[in-house]
Amino acid sequence: MLKIKKTIYDQLLEHASREDPIEACGYLVEKDGEIIKHYEMTNTDQDREHFSMDPKEQFQVVKEVRAAGMKIKAVYHSHPETPARPSEEDIKLAFDPTMSYVIITLLKDSGDRIKSFLIKKGVVENEIIEIIE
Amino acid sequence: MKIKVNGEEQAVEGSSISIAQLLKLNEVENPGMVTVQLDGEFVDKDNYEATQVKENNEVEFLYYMGGGSV
């Protein structure tokens, strides 16, 4: 289960909308079992159907999060034109088995706007998101 | 010897270990999709076999993060 603060949830939707039409991406950071912060990352692909993070920026954030006593729990990205479900490419490129993979859709009539998945060796499992105050 | 991997101390047998071996030791299944820093410097993927990690070195690795909607 991914426990995420309502403020962060809303900020993810805002980030995805702001980056539209390209895909937004970032990290979700956990402390004491709750997502309390998000890091907006640069989509180096600058593309509406793909995203890649910049390793240099990744290292900066990872070290900053660790120094603050927090942990990166999830990676998120947006699907501007498709539902919040992992694409074939998402599944193929989900290399980190320790991560939750969160997808935000900008489609307003496709069910939940934000969903989380555990993806290990090509096997996708839905992860419940609990929104907390 | 003792080294640091992703901020945590790790004890490794011997006086050196290659980046490739270290990634394997840390259960990385796709080393080609991992970026590595040794003492803050990026290590070229082509040099994972040749680059040796020694006592008190600090190694950071992270997975490529990317995807798409199609």
N, CA and C atoms of all chains as a GROMACS GRO file, in nm:
protein
  609
    1MET      N    1   0.083  -0.121   0.000
    1MET     CA    2   0.000   0.000   0.000
    1MET      C    3   0.087   0.126   0.000
    2LEU      N    4   0.042   0.223  -0.075
    2LEU     CA    5   0.113   0.351  -0.082
    2LEU      C    6   0.028   0.456  -0.010
    3LYS      N    7   0.077   0.501   0.103
    3LYS     CA    8   0.006   0.606   0.177
    3LYS      C    9   0.062   0.741   0.134
    4ILE      N   10  -0.025   0.821   0.080
    4ILE     CA   11   0.023   0.946   0.023
    4ILE      C   12  -0.059   1.065   0.073
    5LYS      N   13   0.010   1.169   0.114
    5LYS     CA   14  -0.060   1.288   0.163
    5LYS      C   15  -0.140   1.353   0.051
    6LYS      N   16  -0.258   1.402   0.087
    6LYS     CA   17  -0.348   1.465  -0.011
    6LYS      C   18  -0.278   1.580  -0.082
    7THR      N   19  -0.198   1.655  -0.010
    7THR     CA   20  -0.129   1.769  -0.072
    7THR      C   21  -0.034   1.721  -0.182
    8ILE      N   22   0.034   1.609  -0.156
    8ILE     CA   23   0.128   1.555  -0.256
    8ILE      C   24   0.049   1.501  -0.376
    9TYR      N   25  -0.061   1.432  -0.346
    9TYR     CA   26  -0.148   1.377  -0.451
    9TYR      C   27  -0.189   1.489  -0.547
   10ASP      N   28  -0.234   1.599  -0.488
   10ASP     CA   29  -0.279   1.713  -0.571
   10ASP      C   30  -0.162   1.775  -0.648
   11GLN      N   31  -0.045   1.777  -0.586
   11GLN     CA   32   0.072   1.834  -0.653
   11GLN      C   33   0.116   1.748  -0.771
   12LEU      N   34   0.095   1.617  -0.761
   12LEU     CA   35   0.129   1.529  -0.873
   12LEU      C   36   0.039   1.557  -0.993
   13LEU      N   37  -0.090   1.574  -0.964
   13LEU     CA   38  -0.184   1.607  -1.073
   13LEU      C   39  -0.146   1.741  -1.136
   14GLU      N   40  -0.108   1.834  -1.051
   14GLU     CA   41  -0.071   1.967  -1.100
   14GLU      C   42   0.057   1.959  -1.185
   15HIS      N   43   0.154   1.879  -1.140
   15HIS     CA   44   0.278   1.863  -1.215
   15HIS      C   45   0.250   1.804  -1.353
   16ALA      N   46   0.167   1.700  -1.354
   16ALA     CA   47   0.134   1.635  -1.482
   16ALA      C   48   0.065   1.732  -1.577
   17SER      N   49  -0.025   1.814  -1.523
   17SER     CA   50  -0.097   1.912  -1.606
   17SER      C   51  -0.002   2.020  -1.658
   18ARG      N   52   0.089   2.062  -1.571
   18ARG     CA   53   0.182   2.169  -1.607
   18ARG      C   54   0.276   2.125  -1.719
   19GLU      N   55   0.316   1.998  -1.717
   19GLU     CA   56   0.411   1.948  -1.817
   19GLU      C   57   0.343   1.910  -1.948
   20ASP      N   58   0.212   1.895  -1.944
   20ASP     CA   59   0.138   1.858  -2.063
   20ASP      C   60   0.176   1.952  -2.180
   21PRO      N   61   0.210   1.906  -2.298
   21PRO     CA   62   0.182   1.771  -2.349
   21PRO      C   63   0.294   1.669  -2.327
   22ILE      N   64   0.408   1.708  -2.266
   22ILE     CA   65   0.511   1.605  -2.247
   22ILE      C   66   0.483   1.529  -2.117
   23GLU      N   67   0.547   1.415  -2.102
   23GLU     CA   68   0.530   1.336  -1.980
   23GLU      C   69   0.607   1.400  -1.865
   24ALA      N   70   0.541   1.409  -1.751
   24ALA     CA   71   0.608   1.454  -1.628
   24ALA      C   72   0.668   1.331  -1.559
   25CYS      N   73   0.774   1.351  -1.481
   25CYS     CA   74   0.830   1.240  -1.405
   25CYS      C   75   0.892   1.290  -1.276
   26GLY      N   76   0.908   1.198  -1.182
   26GLY     CA   77   0.967   1.237  -1.054
   26GLY      C   78   0.974   1.122  -0.956
   27TYR      N   79   1.018   1.156  -0.837
   27TYR     CA   80   1.029   1.058  -0.729
   27TYR      C   81   0.931   1.091  -0.617
   28LEU      N   82   0.886   0.989  -0.547
   28LEU     CA   83   0.806   1.006  -0.425
   28LEU      C   84   0.888   0.958  -0.308
   29VAL      N   85   0.890   1.040  -0.204
   29VAL     CA   86   0.979   1.014  -0.091
   29VAL      C   87   0.897   0.980   0.034
   30GLU      N   88   0.945   0.880   0.106
   30GLU     CA   89   0.872   0.825   0.220
   30GLU      C   90   0.946   0.852   0.351
   31LYS      N   91   0.867   0.878   0.451
   31LYS     CA   92   0.921   0.880   0.587
   31LYS      C   93   0.814   0.822   0.679
   32ASP      N   94   0.855   0.732   0.766
   32ASP     CA   95   0.762   0.666   0.859
   32ASP      C   96   0.641   0.606   0.786
   33GLY      N   97   0.666   0.547   0.669
   33GLY     CA   98   0.561   0.475   0.598
   33GLY      C   99   0.464   0.562   0.519
   34GLU      N  100   0.492   0.691   0.509
   34GLU     CA  101   0.402   0.780   0.434
   34GLU      C  102   0.479   0.861   0.331
   35ILE      N  103   0.417   0.881   0.216
   35ILE     CA  104   0.478   0.968   0.115
   35ILE      C  105   0.456   1.112   0.160
   36ILE      N  106   0.566   1.179   0.186
   36ILE     CA  107   0.555   1.315   0.241
   36ILE      C  108   0.615   1.422   0.149
   37LYS      N  109   0.678   1.377   0.040
   37LYS     CA  110   0.744   1.476  -0.045
   37LYS      C  111   0.757   1.419  -0.187
   38HIS      N  112   0.755   1.507  -0.284
   38HIS     CA  113   0.784   1.461  -0.419
   38HIS      C  114   0.894   1.548  -0.480
   39TYR      N  115   0.970   1.487  -0.566
   39TYR     CA  116   1.076   1.559  -0.640
   39TYR      C  117   1.040   1.557  -0.787
   40GLU      N  118   1.023   1.674  -0.843
   40GLU     CA  119   0.998   1.681  -0.986
   40GLU      C  120   1.132   1.667  -1.059
   41MET      N  121   1.139   1.574  -1.153
   41MET     CA  122   1.263   1.548  -1.225
   41MET      C  123   1.248   1.593  -1.370
   42THR      N  124   1.363   1.614  -1.433
   42THR     CA  125   1.364   1.654  -1.573
   42THR      C  126   1.338   1.534  -1.662
   43ASN      N  127   1.243   1.547  -1.752
   43ASN     CA  128   1.224   1.443  -1.854
   43ASN      C  129   1.319   1.476  -1.969
   44THR      N  130   1.430   1.404  -1.974
   44THR     CA  131   1.531   1.437  -2.075
   44THR      C  132   1.483   1.404  -2.217
   45ASP      N  133   1.380   1.320  -2.226
   45ASP     CA  134   1.325   1.288  -2.358
   45ASP      C  135   1.240   1.405  -2.412
   46GLN      N  136   1.184   1.484  -2.319
   46GLN     CA  137   1.095   1.595  -2.359
   46GLN      C  138   0.993   1.547  -2.464
   47ASP      N  139   0.925   1.438  -2.428
   47ASP     CA  140   0.839   1.372  -2.526
   47ASP      C  141   0.701   1.346  -2.464
   48ARG      N  142   0.598   1.342  -2.547
   48ARG     CA  143   0.463   1.319  -2.496
   48ARG      C  144   0.435   1.170  -2.474
   49GLU      N  145   0.523   1.084  -2.523
   49GLU     CA  146   0.500   0.939  -2.507
   49GLU      C  147   0.613   0.866  -2.436
   50HIS      N  148   0.717   0.939  -2.396
   50HIS     CA  149   0.832   0.874  -2.331
   50HIS      C  150   0.890   0.965  -2.223
   51PHE      N  151   0.958   0.901  -2.128
   51PHE     CA  152   1.037   0.981  -2.034
   51PHE      C  153   1.164   0.905  -1.998
   52SER      N  154   1.268   0.982  -1.968
   52SER     CA  155   1.391   0.930  -1.910
   52SER      C  156   1.439   1.032  -1.809
   53MET      N  157   1.491   0.982  -1.698
   53MET     CA  158   1.550   1.073  -1.599
   53MET      C  159   1.698   1.092  -1.629
   54ASP      N  160   1.751   1.204  -1.580
   54ASP     CA  161   1.892   1.236  -1.594
   54ASP      C  162   1.968   1.174  -1.476
   55PRO      N  163   2.061   1.081  -1.500
   55PRO     CA  164   2.132   1.015  -1.389
   55PRO      C  165   2.199   1.112  -1.293
   56LYS      N  166   2.253   1.221  -1.345
   56LYS     CA  167   2.319   1.319  -1.259
   56LYS      C  168   2.218   1.378  -1.160
   57GLU      N  169   2.102   1.412  -1.211
   57GLU     CA  170   1.996   1.466  -1.126
   57GLU      C  171   1.945   1.359  -1.029
   58GLN      N  172   1.938   1.234  -1.078
   58GLN     CA  173   1.894   1.124  -0.991
   58GLN      C  174   1.988   1.111  -0.870
   59PHE      N  175   2.119   1.110  -0.898
   59PHE     CA  176   2.216   1.096  -0.788
   59PHE      C  177   2.201   1.211  -0.688
   60GLN      N  178   2.182   1.332  -0.739
   60GLN     CA  179   2.168   1.447  -0.649
   60GLN      C  180   2.050   1.428  -0.554
   61VAL      N  181   1.937   1.386  -0.611
   61VAL     CA  182   1.816   1.369  -0.530
   61VAL      C  183   1.832   1.253  -0.433
   62VAL      N  184   1.885   1.142  -0.482
   62VAL     CA  185   1.903   1.024  -0.396
   62VAL      C  186   1.988   1.058  -0.273
   63LYS      N  187   2.095   1.131  -0.296
   63LYS     CA  188   2.185   1.166  -0.185
   63LYS      C  189   2.118   1.266  -0.090
   64GLU      N  190   2.044   1.360  -0.146
   64GLU     CA  191   1.975   1.460  -0.063
   64GLU      C  192   1.868   1.392   0.024
   65VAL      N  193   1.795   1.300  -0.036
   65VAL     CA  194   1.689   1.229   0.038
   65VAL      C  195   1.751   1.146   0.150
   66ARG      N  196   1.859   1.077   0.119
   66ARG     CA  197   1.925   0.993   0.220
   66ARG      C  198   1.978   1.079   0.335
   67ALA      N  199   2.038   1.193   0.301
   67ALA     CA  200   2.095   1.280   0.404
   67ALA      C  201   1.986   1.335   0.496
   68ALA      N  202   1.864   1.343   0.444
   68ALA     CA  203   1.752   1.395   0.524
   68ALA      C  204   1.683   1.284   0.602
   69GLY      N  205   1.736   1.162   0.594
   69GLY     CA  206   1.678   1.051   0.670
   69GLY      C  207   1.550   0.998   0.609
   70MET      N  208   1.531   1.023   0.479
   70MET     CA  209   1.411   0.974   0.413
   70MET      C  210   1.451   0.867   0.310
   71LYS      N  211   1.350   0.816   0.240
   71LYS     CA  212   1.376   0.707   0.146
   71LYS      C  213   1.292   0.726   0.020
   72ILE      N  214   1.354   0.700  -0.094
   72ILE     CA  215   1.275   0.705  -0.218
   72ILE      C  216   1.193   0.578  -0.229
   73LYS      N  217   1.063   0.597  -0.235
   73LYS     CA  218   0.972   0.483  -0.234
   73LYS      C  219   0.918   0.451  -0.374
   74ALA      N  220   0.901   0.556  -0.454
   74ALA     CA  221   0.835   0.535  -0.584
   74ALA      C  222   0.888   0.631  -0.689
   75VAL      N  223   0.873   0.588  -0.813
   75VAL     CA  224   0.899   0.676  -0.926
   75VAL      C  225   0.764   0.699  -0.995
   76TYR      N  226   0.739   0.822  -1.036
   76TYR     CA  227   0.612   0.849  -1.103
   76TYR      C  228   0.636   0.911  -1.240
   77HIS      N  229   0.538   0.890  -1.326
   77HIS     CA  230   0.537   0.963  -1.453
   77HIS      C  231   0.393   0.975  -1.500
   78SER      N  232   0.373   1.066  -1.595
   78SER     CA  233   0.236   1.089  -1.642
   78SER      C  234   0.214   1.030  -1.780
   79HIS      N  235   0.090   0.997  -1.805
   79HIS     CA  236   0.044   0.957  -1.937
   79HIS      C  237  -0.054   1.065  -1.984
   80PRO      N  238  -0.008   1.158  -2.064
   80PRO     CA  239  -0.096   1.268  -2.105
   80PRO      C  240  -0.220   1.223  -2.183
   81GLU      N  241  -0.206   1.115  -2.258
   81GLU     CA  242  -0.316   1.080  -2.349
   81GLU      C  243  -0.368   0.938  -2.331
   82THR      N  244  -0.314   0.865  -2.235
   82THR     CA  245  -0.358   0.727  -2.214
   82THR      C  246  -0.387   0.704  -2.065
   83PRO      N  247  -0.460   0.596  -2.034
   83PRO     CA  248  -0.497   0.571  -1.894
   83PRO      C  249  -0.376   0.543  -1.803
   84ALA      N  250  -0.403   0.544  -1.673
   84ALA     CA  251  -0.299   0.519  -1.573
   84ALA      C  252  -0.277   0.369  -1.558
   85ARG      N  253  -0.212   0.314  -1.657
   85ARG     CA  254  -0.174   0.172  -1.650
   85ARG      C  255  -0.039   0.156  -1.719
   86PRO      N  256   0.042   0.062  -1.673
   86PRO     CA  257   0.177   0.049  -1.730
   86PRO      C  258   0.171   0.006  -1.877
   87SER      N  259   0.242   0.078  -1.960
   87SER     CA  260   0.253   0.040  -2.101
   87SER      C  261   0.355  -0.074  -2.113
   88GLU      N  262   0.364  -0.130  -2.230
   88GLU     CA  263   0.466  -0.235  -2.253
   88GLU      C  264   0.605  -0.181  -2.223
   89GLU      N  265   0.628  -0.057  -2.263
   89GLU     CA  266   0.759   0.004  -2.238
   89GLU      C  267   0.782   0.024  -2.089
   90ASP      N  268   0.678   0.067  -2.017
   90ASP     CA  269   0.692   0.084  -1.871
   90ASP      C  270   0.733  -0.048  -1.805
   91ILE      N  271   0.668  -0.155  -1.848
   91ILE     CA  272   0.696  -0.287  -1.788
   91ILE      C  273   0.837  -0.332  -1.822
   92LYS      N  274   0.873  -0.313  -1.947
   92LYS     CA  275   1.006  -0.355  -1.994
   92LYS      C  276   1.118  -0.278  -1.923
   93LEU      N  277   1.092  -0.152  -1.891
   93LEU     CA  278   1.197  -0.067  -1.834
   93LEU      C  279   1.189  -0.053  -1.682
   94ALA      N  280   1.104  -0.133  -1.620
   94ALA     CA  281   1.094  -0.128  -1.473
   94ALA      C  282   1.202  -0.218  -1.413
   95PHE      N  283   1.323  -0.166  -1.406
   95PHE     CA  284   1.437  -0.248  -1.364
   95PHE      C  285   1.455  -0.254  -1.212
   96ASP      N  286   1.406  -0.152  -1.141
   96ASP     CA  287   1.433  -0.147  -0.997
   96ASP      C  288   1.321  -0.218  -0.920
   97PRO      N  289   1.352  -0.336  -0.864
   97PRO     CA  290   1.246  -0.413  -0.796
   97PRO      C  291   1.203  -0.354  -0.662
   98THR      N  292   1.278  -0.254  -0.615
   98THR     CA  293   1.244  -0.195  -0.484
   98THR      C  294   1.144  -0.080  -0.496
   99MET      N  295   1.114  -0.041  -0.618
   99MET     CA  296   1.031   0.078  -0.639
   99MET      C  297   0.884   0.044  -0.658
  100SER      N  298   0.800   0.138  -0.618
  100SER     CA  299   0.662   0.139  -0.664
  100SER      C  300   0.660   0.227  -0.789
  101TYR      N  301   0.578   0.190  -0.886
  101TYR     CA  302   0.572   0.265  -1.011
  101TYR      C  303   0.434   0.332  -1.020
  102VAL      N  304   0.435   0.463  -1.008
  102VAL     CA  305   0.311   0.541  -1.002
  102VAL      C  306   0.287   0.608  -1.137
  103ILE      N  307   0.165   0.598  -1.185
  103ILE     CA  308   0.131   0.657  -1.315
  103ILE      C  309   0.012   0.751  -1.297
  104ILE      N  310   0.025   0.868  -1.356
  104ILE     CA  311  -0.078   0.972  -1.349
  104ILE      C  312  -0.135   0.989  -1.490
  105THR      N  313  -0.265   0.984  -1.502
  105THR     CA  314  -0.323   1.012  -1.633
  105THR      C  315  -0.389   1.149  -1.634
  106LEU      N  316  -0.386   1.211  -1.750
  106LEU     CA  317  -0.456   1.340  -1.765
  106LEU      C  318  -0.597   1.318  -1.820
  107LEU      N  319  -0.631   1.191  -1.850
  107LEU     CA  320  -0.767   1.162  -1.895
  107LEU      C  321  -0.860   1.169  -1.775
  108LYS      N  322  -0.965   1.246  -1.786
  108LYS     CA  323  -1.051   1.267  -1.670
  108LYS      C  324  -1.164   1.164  -1.659
  109ASP      N  325  -1.181   1.081  -1.761
  109ASP     CA  326  -1.293   0.986  -1.756
  109ASP      C  327  -1.244   0.842  -1.764
  110SER      N  328  -1.125   0.815  -1.709
  110SER     CA  329  -1.072   0.679  -1.719
  110SER      C  330  -1.049   0.616  -1.581
  111GLY      N  331  -1.131   0.656  -1.485
  111GLY     CA  332  -1.117   0.601  -1.350
  111GLY      C  333  -1.019   0.682  -1.268
  112ASP      N  334  -0.952   0.614  -1.174
  112ASP     CA  335  -0.858   0.685  -1.086
  112ASP      C  336  -0.749   0.754  -1.168
  113ARG      N  337  -0.723   0.880  -1.132
  113ARG     CA  338  -0.623   0.957  -1.207
  113ARG      C  339  -0.480   0.913  -1.174
  114ILE      N  340  -0.461   0.862  -1.053
  114ILE     CA  341  -0.327   0.817  -1.012
  114ILE      C  342  -0.336   0.673  -0.963
  115LYS      N  343  -0.251   0.588  -1.019
  115LYS     CA  344  -0.248   0.448  -0.975
  115LYS      C  345  -0.103   0.408  -0.949
  116SER      N  346  -0.087   0.306  -0.866
  116SER     CA  347   0.047   0.258  -0.833
  116SER      C  348   0.057   0.109  -0.865
  117PHE      N  349   0.176   0.070  -0.908
  117PHE     CA  350   0.198  -0.069  -0.946
  117PHE      C  351   0.333  -0.118  -0.894
  118LEU      N  352   0.338  -0.246  -0.863
  118LEU     CA  353   0.464  -0.312  -0.834
  118LEU      C  354   0.496  -0.394  -0.959
  119ILE      N  355   0.616  -0.375  -1.013
  119ILE     CA  356   0.653  -0.444  -1.137
  119ILE      C  357   0.784  -0.516  -1.113
  120LYS      N  358   0.777  -0.648  -1.116
  120LYS     CA  359   0.898  -0.727  -1.093
  120LYS      C  360   0.910  -0.835  -1.199
  121LYS      N  361   1.019  -0.830  -1.272
  121LYS     CA  362   1.046  -0.927  -1.379
  121LYS      C  363   0.927  -0.939  -1.474
  122GLY      N  364   0.870  -0.825  -1.510
  122GLY     CA  365   0.762  -0.824  -1.608
  122GLY      C  366   0.624  -0.853  -1.553
  123VAL      N  367   0.617  -0.885  -1.424
  123VAL     CA  368   0.488  -0.915  -1.363
  123VAL      C  369   0.436  -0.790  -1.292
  124VAL      N  370   0.315  -0.752  -1.330
  124VAL     CA  371   0.257  -0.627  -1.277
  124VAL      C  372   0.151  -0.658  -1.172
  125GLU      N  373   0.162  -0.587  -1.061
  125GLU     CA  374   0.064  -0.604  -0.953
  125GLU      C  375   0.013  -0.466  -0.913
  126ASN      N  376  -0.118  -0.454  -0.901
  126ASN     CA  377  -0.174  -0.326  -0.855
  126ASN      C  378  -0.137  -0.302  -0.710
  127GLU      N  379  -0.110  -0.178  -0.677
  127GLU     CA  380  -0.082  -0.141  -0.539
  127GLU      C  381  -0.186  -0.038  -0.495
  128ILE      N  382  -0.248  -0.064  -0.383
  128ILE     CA  383  -0.352   0.029  -0.334
  128ILE      C  384  -0.289   0.161  -0.292
  129ILE      N  385  -0.354   0.269  -0.330
  129ILE     CA  386  -0.312   0.402  -0.283
  129ILE      C  387  -0.412   0.449  -0.177
  130GLU      N  388  -0.360   0.484  -0.062
  130GLU     CA  389  -0.444   0.544   0.042
  130GLU      C  390  -0.407   0.691   0.055
  131ILE      N  391  -0.506   0.776   0.035
  131ILE     CA  392  -0.481   0.920   0.048
  131ILE      C  393  -0.506   0.962   0.192
  132ILE      N  394  -0.407   1.025   0.251
  132ILE     CA  395  -0.419   1.065   0.392
  132ILE      C  396  -0.409   1.217   0.403
  133GLU      N  397  -0.463   1.269   0.510
  133GLU     CA  398  -0.459   1.416   0.532
  133GLU      C  399  -0.329   1.457   0.598
  134MET      N  400   3.745  -0.632   0.323
  134MET     CA  401   3.758  -0.486   0.325
  134MET      C  402   3.619  -0.425   0.344
  135LYS      N  403   3.618  -0.300   0.385
  135LYS     CA  404   3.491  -0.231   0.403
  135LYS      C  405   3.480  -0.119   0.300
  136ILE      N  406   3.363  -0.114   0.238
  136ILE     CA  407   3.335  -0.007   0.142
  136ILE      C  408   3.196   0.047   0.174
  137LYS      N  409   3.157   0.152   0.108
  137LYS     CA  410   3.021   0.202   0.123
  137LYS      C  411   2.947   0.186  -0.009
  138VAL      N  412   2.830   0.127  -0.002
  138VAL     CA  413   2.748   0.110  -0.121
  138VAL      C  414   2.614   0.178  -0.097
  139ASN      N  415   2.583   0.273  -0.179
  139ASN     CA  416   2.460   0.352  -0.164
  139ASN      C  417   2.442   0.400  -0.020
  140GLY      N  418   2.552   0.447   0.036
  140GLY     CA  419   2.548   0.508   0.168
  140GLY      C  420   2.558   0.414   0.286
  141GLU      N  421   2.557   0.283   0.256
  141GLU     CA  422   2.563   0.186   0.366
  141GLU      C  423   2.694   0.110   0.361
  142GLU      N  424   2.750   0.088   0.480
  142GLU     CA  425   2.875   0.014   0.486
  142GLU      C  426   2.853  -0.130   0.444
  143GLN      N  427   2.947  -0.181   0.366
  143GLN     CA  428   2.935  -0.319   0.319
  143GLN      C  429   3.072  -0.385   0.331
  144ALA      N  430   3.073  -0.505   0.387
  144ALA     CA  431   3.198  -0.580   0.399
  144ALA      C  432   3.211  -0.674   0.280
  145VAL      N  433   3.325  -0.668   0.215
  145VAL     CA  434   3.348  -0.750   0.096
  145VAL      C  435   3.479  -0.827   0.114
  146GLU      N  436   3.477  -0.953   0.076
  146GLU     CA  437   3.599  -1.035   0.090
  146GLU      C  438   3.707  -0.986  -0.007
  147GLY      N  439   3.831  -0.996   0.036
  147GLY     CA  440   3.943  -0.959  -0.048
  147GLY      C  441   3.981  -0.812  -0.035
  148SER      N  442   4.080  -0.774  -0.116
  148SER     CA  443   4.130  -0.636  -0.107
  148SER      C  444   4.077  -0.548  -0.221
  149SER      N  445   4.006  -0.609  -0.314
  149SER     CA  446   3.942  -0.531  -0.420
  149SER      C  447   3.834  -0.614  -0.487
  150ILE      N  448   3.744  -0.545  -0.554
  150ILE     CA  449   3.636  -0.613  -0.627
  150ILE      C  450   3.599  -0.523  -0.745
  151SER      N  451   3.567  -0.585  -0.857
  151SER     CA  452   3.529  -0.504  -0.972
  151SER      C  453   3.388  -0.449  -0.953
  152ILE      N  454   3.359  -0.341  -1.024
  152ILE     CA  455   3.223  -0.286  -1.022
  152ILE      C  456   3.123  -0.393  -1.066
  153ALA      N  457   3.159  -0.467  -1.171
  153ALA     CA  458   3.070  -0.572  -1.222
  153ALA      C  459   3.039  -0.676  -1.115
  154GLN      N  460   3.144  -0.717  -1.043
  154GLN     CA  461   3.122  -0.817  -0.936
  154GLN      C  462   3.039  -0.759  -0.822
  155LEU      N  463   3.066  -0.634  -0.792
  155LEU     CA  464   2.994  -0.569  -0.682
  155LEU      C  465   2.845  -0.557  -0.713
  156LEU      N  466   2.814  -0.524  -0.838
  156LEU     CA  467   2.673  -0.514  -0.878
  156LEU      C  468   2.606  -0.651  -0.867
  157LYS      N  469   2.679  -0.754  -0.908
  157LYS     CA  470   2.625  -0.890  -0.899
  157LYS      C  471   2.599  -0.927  -0.753
  158LEU      N  472   2.695  -0.890  -0.669
  158LEU     CA  473   2.683  -0.916  -0.524
  158LEU      C  474   2.561  -0.846  -0.466
  159ASN      N  475   2.525  -0.733  -0.526
  159ASN     CA  476   2.410  -0.658  -0.479
  159ASN      C  477   2.283  -0.690  -0.559
  160GLU      N  478   2.287  -0.806  -0.625
  160GLU     CA  479   2.171  -0.863  -0.693
  160GLU      C  480   2.115  -0.774  -0.805
  161VAL      N  481   2.206  -0.704  -0.871
  161VAL     CA  482   2.165  -0.626  -0.988
  161VAL      C  483   2.164  -0.722  -1.108
  162GLU      N  484   2.046  -0.739  -1.168
  162GLU     CA  485   2.033  -0.836  -1.276
  162GLU      C  486   2.062  -0.776  -1.413
  163ASN      N  487   2.050  -0.644  -1.422
  163ASN     CA  488   2.076  -0.577  -1.551
  163ASN      C  489   2.179  -0.466  -1.533
  164PRO      N  490   2.307  -0.502  -1.518
  164PRO     CA  491   2.409  -0.399  -1.494
  164PRO      C  492   2.416  -0.295  -1.605
  165GLY      N  493   2.374  -0.332  -1.725
  165GLY     CA  494   2.375  -0.237  -1.835
  165GLY      C  495   2.274  -0.125  -1.817
  166MET      N  496   2.177  -0.144  -1.727
  166MET     CA  497   2.076  -0.043  -1.701
  166MET      C  498   2.099   0.028  -1.569
  167VAL      N  499   2.222   0.020  -1.522
  167VAL     CA  500   2.257   0.082  -1.394
  167VAL      C  501   2.369   0.184  -1.418
  168THR      N  502   2.355   0.300  -1.354
  168THR     CA  503   2.460   0.402  -1.359
  168THR      C  504   2.537   0.398  -1.227
  169VAL      N  505   2.670   0.408  -1.238
  169VAL     CA  506   2.754   0.392  -1.119
  169VAL      C  507   2.843   0.514  -1.100
  170GLN      N  508   2.856   0.553  -0.974
  170GLN     CA  509   2.957   0.652  -0.934
  170GLN      C  510   3.053   0.585  -0.836
  171LEU      N  511   3.181   0.608  -0.857
  171LEU     CA  512   3.284   0.562  -0.764
  171LEU      C  513   3.351   0.686  -0.706
  172ASP      N  514   3.337   0.701  -0.577
  172ASP     CA  515   3.386   0.822  -0.508
  172ASP      C  516   3.343   0.949  -0.582
  173GLY      N  517   3.218   0.949  -0.623
  173GLY     CA  518   3.159   1.068  -0.683
  173GLY      C  519   3.183   1.087  -0.831
  174GLU      N  520   3.259   0.998  -0.892
  174GLU     CA  521   3.288   1.009  -1.035
  174GLU      C  522   3.210   0.901  -1.112
  175PHE      N  523   3.150   0.940  -1.222
  175PHE     CA  524   3.078   0.842  -1.304
  175PHE      C  525   3.174   0.739  -1.363
  176VAL      N  526   3.131   0.614  -1.362
  176VAL     CA  527   3.211   0.507  -1.422
  176VAL      C  528   3.144   0.465  -1.553
  177ASP      N  529   3.218   0.467  -1.661
  177ASP     CA  530   3.164   0.427  -1.790
  177ASP      C  531   3.122   0.279  -1.785
  178LYS      N  532   3.007   0.249  -1.843
  178LYS     CA  533   2.958   0.110  -1.839
  178LYS      C  534   3.060   0.011  -1.896
  179ASP      N  535   3.134   0.056  -1.996
  179ASP     CA  536   3.233  -0.032  -2.058
  179ASP      C  537   3.346  -0.068  -1.961
  180ASN      N  538   3.356   0.006  -1.852
  180ASN     CA  539   3.465  -0.017  -1.756
  180ASN      C  540   3.421  -0.086  -1.626
  181TYR      N  541   3.300  -0.139  -1.624
  181TYR     CA  542   3.252  -0.203  -1.501
  181TYR      C  543   3.338  -0.326  -1.464
  182GLU      N  544   3.386  -0.396  -1.565
  182GLU     CA  545   3.470  -0.516  -1.537
  182GLU      C  546   3.608  -0.473  -1.490
  183ALA      N  547   3.661  -0.369  -1.552
  183ALA     CA  548   3.801  -0.332  -1.527
  183ALA      C  549   3.819  -0.244  -1.403
  184THR      N  550   3.714  -0.172  -1.365
  184THR     CA  551   3.730  -0.078  -1.253
  184THR      C  552   3.723  -0.151  -1.120
  185GLN      N  553   3.825  -0.132  -1.039
  185GLN     CA  554   3.833  -0.200  -0.911
  185GLN      C  555   3.792  -0.108  -0.796
  186VAL      N  556   3.713  -0.163  -0.706
  186VAL     CA  557   3.672  -0.092  -0.585
  186VAL      C  558   3.762  -0.141  -0.472
  187LYS      N  559   3.815  -0.046  -0.396
  187LYS     CA  560   3.908  -0.082  -0.289
  187LYS      C  561   3.861  -0.029  -0.154
  188GLU      N  562   3.934  -0.068  -0.051
  188GLU     CA  563   3.901  -0.029   0.086
  188GLU      C  564   3.861   0.119   0.095
  189ASN      N  565   3.750   0.143   0.164
  189ASN     CA  566   3.700   0.278   0.193
  189ASN      C  567   3.646   0.354   0.071
  190ASN      N  568   3.642   0.288  -0.044
  190ASN     CA  569   3.578   0.354  -0.159
  190ASN      C  570   3.427   0.365  -0.134
  191GLU      N  571   3.368   0.465  -0.198
  191GLU     CA  572   3.223   0.482  -0.190
  191GLU      C  573   3.163   0.463  -0.328
  192VAL      N  574   3.073   0.368  -0.335
  192VAL     CA  575   3.008   0.335  -0.463
  192VAL      C  576   2.859   0.370  -0.453
  193GLU      N  577   2.811   0.436  -0.554
  193GLU     CA  578   2.668   0.464  -0.564
  193GLU      C  579   2.621   0.404  -0.696
  194PHE      N  580   2.506   0.336  -0.692
  194PHE     CA  581   2.449   0.293  -0.819
  194PHE      C  582   2.299   0.315  -0.817
  195LEU      N  583   2.245   0.344  -0.933
  195LEU     CA  584   2.100   0.356  -0.945
  195LEU      C  585   2.056   0.308  -1.082
  196TYR      N  586   1.932   0.269  -1.086
  196TYR     CA  587   1.877   0.214  -1.209
  196TYR      C  588   1.832   0.324  -1.305
  197TYR      N  589   1.844   0.294  -1.432
  197TYR     CA  590   1.783   0.380  -1.534
  197TYR      C  591   1.635   0.392  -1.502
  198MET      N  592   1.584   0.514  -1.510
  198MET     CA  593   1.440   0.534  -1.489
  198MET      C  594   1.382   0.594  -1.614
  199GLY      N  595   1.297   0.520  -1.675
  199GLY     CA  596   1.233   0.569  -1.796
  199GLY      C  597   1.112   0.483  -1.829
  200GLY      N  598   1.038   0.528  -1.927
  200GLY     CA  599   0.919   0.452  -1.968
  200GLY      C  600   0.846   0.530  -2.074
  201GLY      N  601   0.720   0.497  -2.087
  201GLY     CA  602   0.642   0.565  -2.189
  201GLY      C  603   0.496   0.527  -2.177
  202SER      N  604   0.417   0.588  -2.260
  202SER     CA  605   0.273   0.564  -2.250
  202SER      C  606   0.221   0.477  -2.363
  203VAL      N  607   0.313   0.427  -2.447
  203VAL     CA  608   0.266   0.343  -2.558
  203VAL      C  609   0.335   0.207  -2.554
   0.00000   0.00000   0.00000
